[in-house]
Amino acid sequence: MRRGAEVARGSGARVHLVTAYPDIPSYRETIRSSAKAEAIDLREVAEGVLARAARELEAEGVEVEMHAREGDPADVIIRVAEELGAELIVVGSRGLTGLQRFLLGSVSSKLSQHAPTSLMVVRDD
């Protein structure tokens, strides 16, 4: 997010924050608090995460739009980039290797093969 904001500030571009949540319509994450179970709407959670990130960037003078979509993260990012005619996708990489990468997949790897535009992968440390 930070690197994308730096690029945007340098070029006067707008940052589009994108996040994905599971595409299982009936999926609900349950939190047990005392004797009562509370269902959480994953779209609301995703939108909350984006809103916090957007506030941080807006405080730094960056223009931000948010996109919370259902689906596979890489597919969602590609779809939003295509819809917007994006010039650059900036994505973090957690550096998964070996079995973790095989089992969990890699958003940055999938984007490197299918993104409709240039891609900047920023290593998370």
N, C-alpha and C positions, 0 to 999 in steps of 0.2 A: 504494500500500500504506500509506504513512504517513498520508494523509488518511483512509482507511478506518479505520485504527487510532484516529485522533483521534475520529472519530464514534463508534466502538464504545466507547471509554473514557468518553466523555461520556454515553452512554446505558446503559452496562452490557451492551451487546450482545456477541455472539461474532462474530469475523471468520471468514468462510469464504474461504480462498484457493483460487482456481480457476485451473487452467492446462489447455491443450489441446495435444495432439501429433497429428501426421498420422495420418489414419485409413486408411492403406494398410497392410493386415495384414503384407505381406511387406517393408515399407520398413525398411531398416537404413542407418544412417549409418556409413560406414567411415572409420576413422582409420588412417593408415599410420604405424606406428612401427617404425623400422629396417626389417628385411626382412619383418616380420610384420604382417598386417592384422587388426584387431580390430573385431568388430561390436559396436555399442552399442544396447541396448534403449532406445528413445526414451521409453517409459513410466518406466523407471528414471531417466533424465535428468530428466524432468518432475517426478518425485517428489523427486529430490534438490534441484531448484530450490525447490520448495515447502517442503521441510524446512528449508533455510537461512533462507528468509523467515519461516517459523513460529518458528524459534528467536529471531530478532530481535524479533518482536512479543511472544513469551512473556516475553522478558527485560524487556520494558516493562510486563508485567502484563496483557497482552491475551490472552483466551481464543481459541484458534485451532483450526479444523478444516481439513483439506486435501482437495482434490478434483482428481485428475489424471484426465482423460478423453480418449478418442480422439475426434477430430472437428474441425470448424470452430470456431475460438475463440468467436465470437459465439453459435453454436448451443449450444455446451457451457455457456457462462455462463447462457444463457436456461434451458436444461434444469435446471441445478443450482438456479437461483433458483426455478423452479417447484416442484421437488421439496421445497425447504426452506421454501417460503412466505416468501421473503426480502422484507424491507420496503424495502431499498435496495441498488442495485448501484453500486459505485464502481469506475471504470475509468480508466486513464490514456489520454492521447491524445498521440501523437507529433507531431501537427500536419502530417500529410502534405497536400500540396496538388497541384492540377493532375494531371499525368500519373501521378505516383507513387500518388496516391489512387485514380485510375481503374484502374490496373493491379494494385495491391496490395489494394484495398478498404479498408474502415475498420471495425474492430470497434466503435468507439464510435458510428459512424454507423448501423450495422446494429442495435445495441442501442437507439439512440434511437428507432428505428422499431418494434422488436419486443419490447422488454423487458416483462415482465409486472408490473413495479413501477417505482418512481421510480429515476432514474438520475442519478448525479453523475459528470461527466466532468472529470477533473483534468488540466490541461495539464502535460505533462512538459517541463521546461526544460533 
